[in-house]
Amino acid sequence: MKSIKLRFIAMGLTILPFVLAGWLFASWLAGSAFAAVERGELIIIDPPQILYKYTDRFGFKVVNAVALNSLDMKAVTLRVPKGHHPKSAAILLRNYVPGLIVDGSGFTKITK
């Protein structure tokens, strides 16, 4: 009886590293393996007022706002919430705010 239990435990311990390695590799391919650790920023040009409703709802934080006086526009920098990649966060905001000009290609590590 003990030998059967030990065999199951040994099989489980043998298979477990491969399952974890596969999960990490699949998460890395999906672009979200360590998204909760590394956070990025989005730059939004001339945001409409409705944007701030969705930034609060989804957990974005306004880091910086700069007036572009020569263009009569405003640039806003948003910190991406934990668990989101900047590109997926940009797509999320574009789905809720039509006509939004947002750049999520510059992935910036934030150490905080």
Residue pairs with C-beta under 8 A, 6 or more apart in sequence:
24 33
27 33
31 85
31 87
31 88
32 83
32 85
32 88
35 82
35 83
35 84
35 85
36 82
36 83
38 107
38 109
38 110
39 79
39 80
39 81
39 82
39 109
39 110
40 79
40 80
40 85
40 86
40 89
40 104
40 106
40 107
40 108
40 109
40 110
41 63
41 77
41 78
41 79
41 80
41 86
41 106
41 108
41 110
42 60
42 77
42 78
42 80
42 86
42 89
42 90
42 93
42 102
42 103
42 104
43 75
43 76
43 77
43 78
43 102
43 103
43 106
44 51
44 75
44 76
44 77
44 78
44 93
44 100
44 101
44 102
44 103
45 68
45 73
45 74
45 75
45 101
45 102
46 73
46 74
46 75
46 101
47 74
47 76
47 97
47 100
48 97
48 99
48 100
50 97
51 76
51 93
51 97
51 100
52 62
54 60
54 93
54 96
54 97
55 61
55 62
55 78
55 93
58 81
58 89
58 92
58 93
59 81
59 82
60 78
60 79
60 80
60 81
60 89
60 93
61 78
61 79
61 81
62 76
62 77
62 78
62 79
63 77
63 78
63 79
64 76
64 77
65 74
65 75
65 76
65 77
66 74
66 75
66 76
67 73
67 74
68 74
68 75
79 110
80 86
80 89
81 89
84 92
85 107
86 104
86 105
86 106
86 107
86 108
87 104
87 105
88 104
89 104
90 102
90 103
90 104
91 104
93 100
93 102
94 100
94 102
